[in-house]
Amino acid sequence: MHDDIRPDVLGPVPRTGRTDGGTGGDVQSLIRRDDSGYRAQTEEILRRWIIEGRFAPGERLNEVDLARELGISRGPLREALQRLAASGLVTLVSHRGAFVRTFSRREIADLFELRIALEEMAAGLAAERITDQEATDLLSTMAGLSDQMSQSGPGPYPHGVDLHHRIAELSRNAVLVSHLSEVHAHLTLARAMSGSRPERAVDAMAEHEAIVRAIASRDRVSARERMGDHLRHAMTSSLSSVPLDD
């Protein structure tokens, strides 16, 4: 993921609601009637909505409204919320309900420190394991991003390519990719509390180019160092707009 911490999601979930004008009867459900389970599907949809920013940090998740929109009963919805609470994206408050999690400055710093450790490892492994064709493709992807930014002028980092996720995939370590996905999800939510800084985009692009060059040249040490430097700069940028903890 780049500096603005885009989550690794499968794409937006279509928004549908009641088709009966609120008078009862059939509801067009977002949940597929198949063997994957209502709770699992509900959890996936809510996770996406939270990470995509549909709900603000600290916002209460109205069970009645969500159950109606998803076209399910409150049973699988509550099970999904409990799972999201266990994964750290939702906070359950007794007699009050479920709320989108908020993060303290210290918690955001802790997440970044974990992300740095994991992504340094991913960059090093990618440099060791990348094939000639993958190196060529990675350099081409980076050149495309650079051209896109040059053409669009000053502004946020180009969307559409998740470079950090691609580097994690190149590590060929599925457990590492899974853990990074969770960390990214939490940081995406935390980022909503601080906002983004488009002025970081130019520096982030140069840092990404250095990371990609190191990986493509199979320089494991340099790849780790460049990734660590890049993410420490990202952490400083993110924390600069987060209030100090009480």
C-alpha positions in Angstrom: 0.0 0.0 0.0 1.2 3.5 -0.7 1.4 6.4 1.8 -2.3 7.0 1.8 -2.8 3.4 3.1 -5.4 2.1 0.7 -6.8 -1.2 2.0 -6.5 -4.4 0.1 -10.2 -4.9 -0.6 -12.0 -6.7 -3.4 -13.9 -3.7 -4.6 -17.0 -1.7 -3.4 -20.1 -3.6 -2.3 -23.2 -2.5 -4.2 -25.6 -0.5 -2.1 -29.1 -1.7 -2.2 -32.0 -1.3 0.2 -35.6 -2.0 0.6 -37.6 -2.6 -2.5 -41.0 -2.5 -0.9 -41.1 1.2 -0.1 -40.7 0.4 3.7 -44.1 -1.3 3.9 -43.0 -4.8 4.5 -42.6 -7.7 2.2 -39.5 -8.7 0.2 -36.1 -7.1 0.7 -33.4 -7.2 -1.9 -30.5 -8.7 0.1 -26.8 -8.1 -0.3 -26.3 -11.5 1.2 -26.1 -14.4 -1.3 -28.3 -17.4 -0.5 -25.5 -20.0 -0.8 -23.4 -22.3 1.4 -20.8 -19.6 2.4 -22.9 -18.6 5.5 -24.8 -15.4 6.3 -22.4 -14.4 9.1 -19.2 -14.8 7.0 -20.7 -12.7 4.1 -22.1 -10.1 6.5 -18.7 -9.8 8.2 -17.0 -9.4 4.8 -19.4 -6.6 3.7 -19.2 -4.7 7.0 -15.4 -5.0 7.0 -15.3 -3.4 3.5 -17.7 -0.7 4.5 -15.7 0.2 7.6 -12.4 0.2 5.8 -13.7 2.2 2.8 -14.8 4.9 5.3 -18.6 4.5 5.0 -18.7 4.8 8.8 -16.7 7.3 10.7 -14.4 6.3 13.6 -16.5 6.2 16.7 -19.8 6.0 14.8 -22.5 3.7 16.3 -23.5 0.9 13.9 -27.3 0.8 14.0 -28.3 -2.9 13.9 -31.8 -2.3 12.8 -30.8 -0.2 9.8 -27.9 -2.6 8.8 -30.1 -5.7 9.1 -32.7 -4.0 6.9 -30.2 -2.9 4.3 -28.4 -6.3 4.2 -31.7 -8.1 4.1 -30.9 -10.4 7.0 -32.0 -11.0 10.6 -30.1 -9.5 13.5 -28.7 -12.9 14.5 -26.0 -13.2 11.8 -25.4 -9.5 12.0 -24.5 -9.6 15.7 -22.3 -12.6 15.0 -20.5 -10.6 12.3 -20.1 -7.6 14.7 -18.6 -9.9 17.3 -16.0 -11.2 14.8 -15.2 -7.6 13.7 -14.7 -6.7 17.4 -12.4 -9.7 17.8 -10.3 -8.4 14.8 -10.1 -4.9 16.3 -12.3 -3.0 13.8 -15.3 -2.6 16.0 -15.8 -1.9 19.7 -18.8 -3.5 21.6 -20.2 -1.5 24.5 -22.6 -3.2 26.9 -26.1 -1.8 26.6 -25.1 0.6 23.9 -24.2 -1.4 20.9 -21.3 -1.6 18.4 -19.1 1.3 17.4 -16.4 1.7 14.8 -13.1 1.6 16.6 -11.1 4.8 17.3 -7.3 4.8 17.7 -5.1 6.7 20.1 -1.8 8.3 18.9 0.1 5.5 20.6 -1.9 2.8 19.0 -1.3 4.3 15.5 2.4 4.5 16.2 2.3 0.8 17.4 0.6 -0.2 14.2 3.1 1.6 12.1 6.0 0.0 14.0 4.5 -3.4 13.2 3.9 -2.5 9.6 7.5 -1.4 9.2 8.8 -4.7 10.6 6.6 -6.8 8.4 7.1 -4.8 5.2 10.9 -4.7 5.6 10.7 -8.4 5.7 8.4 -8.5 2.7 10.7 -6.3 0.7 13.8 -8.4 1.6 12.1 -11.6 0.6 10.7 -10.1 -2.6 14.3 -9.1 -3.6 15.5 -12.7 -2.9 12.6 -14.4 -4.7 11.6 -12.1 -7.6 11.8 -13.6 -11.1 13.2 -11.7 -14.1 9.8 -11.3 -15.6 8.3 -10.1 -12.3 11.2 -7.6 -11.9 10.4 -6.3 -15.4 6.7 -6.0 -14.6 7.4 -4.3 -11.3 9.6 -1.7 -12.9 7.0 -1.1 -15.6 4.3 -0.6 -13.0 6.4 1.9 -11.2 7.1 3.8 -14.4 3.4 3.9 -15.1 2.7 5.4 -11.7 5.4 8.0 -12.1 4.1 9.0 -15.5 0.5 9.2 -14.1 1.7 11.6 -11.4 3.7 13.7 -13.8 0.7 14.1 -16.1 -1.8 14.9 -13.3 0.4 17.4 -11.5 0.4 18.1 -7.8 -2.1 16.1 -5.8 -2.6 12.8 -4.0 -0.8 9.6 -4.9 -2.2 7.8 -8.0 -4.9 5.2 -7.2 -5.5 2.0 -9.0 -2.3 0.1 -8.2 -1.5 -1.2 -4.7 2.3 -1.3 -4.9 2.8 -2.4 -1.3 0.5 -5.3 -1.7 2.2 -6.4 -4.8 5.6 -6.4 -3.0 4.1 -8.4 -0.2 2.8 -11.0 -2.8 6.3 -11.1 -4.3 7.6 -12.3 -0.9 5.8 -15.6 -1.6 4.9 -15.8 2.1 1.2 -16.2 2.5 1.2 -15.8 6.3 3.1 -12.5 5.9 0.6 -11.3 3.3 -2.3 -12.2 5.6 -0.8 -10.3 8.6 0.0 -7.3 6.5 -3.6 -7.2 5.3 -4.9 -7.0 8.8 -2.4 -4.2 9.8 -3.3 -2.3 6.7 -7.0 -2.5 7.5 -6.4 -1.1 11.0 -4.2 1.7 9.6 -6.7 2.6 7.0 -9.3 3.1 9.6 -6.9 5.0 11.8 -6.0 7.2 8.9 -9.5 8.4 8.8 -8.9 10.2 12.1 -6.0 12.2 10.8 -6.7 12.7 7.1 -4.3 12.5 4.2 -1.5 14.9 3.2 -1.4 15.1 -0.6 1.9 17.0 -0.4 3.6 13.7 0.7 2.8 12.2 -2.6 5.9 13.5 -4.5 8.2 12.2 -1.8 6.4 8.9 -1.5 6.7 8.4 -5.3 10.5 8.9 -5.1 10.7 6.5 -2.1 8.7 3.9 -4.0 11.0 4.2 -7.0 14.0 3.5 -4.8 12.3 0.5 -3.2 11.3 -1.0 -6.6 14.8 -0.5 -8.0 16.3 -2.3 -5.0 13.9 -5.2 -5.3 14.3 -5.5 -9.1 18.1 -5.6 -8.7 17.8 -8.2 -6.0 19.5 -6.1 -3.4 17.9 -7.5 -0.3 19.7 -5.1 2.2 18.8 -2.0 0.2 15.2 -3.1 -0.3 14.7 -3.5 3.4 16.4 -0.2 4.2 14.5 1.8 1.5 11.2 0.3 2.7 11.9 1.1 6.3 12.8 4.7 5.5 9.7 5.1 3.4 7.3 3.9 6.1 9.0 5.8 8.9 8.4 9.0 6.8 4.8 7.9 6.3 4.4 7.4 10.1 5.8 10.8 10.8 3.4 12.3 8.3 0.4 10.5 9.7 1.1 11.3 13.3 1.8 15.0 12.6 -2.0 15.6 12.3 -3.1 13.3 15.2 -3.8 15.0 18.5 -1.5 14.1 21.4 -3.0 11.5 23.8 -4.3 12.8 27.1 
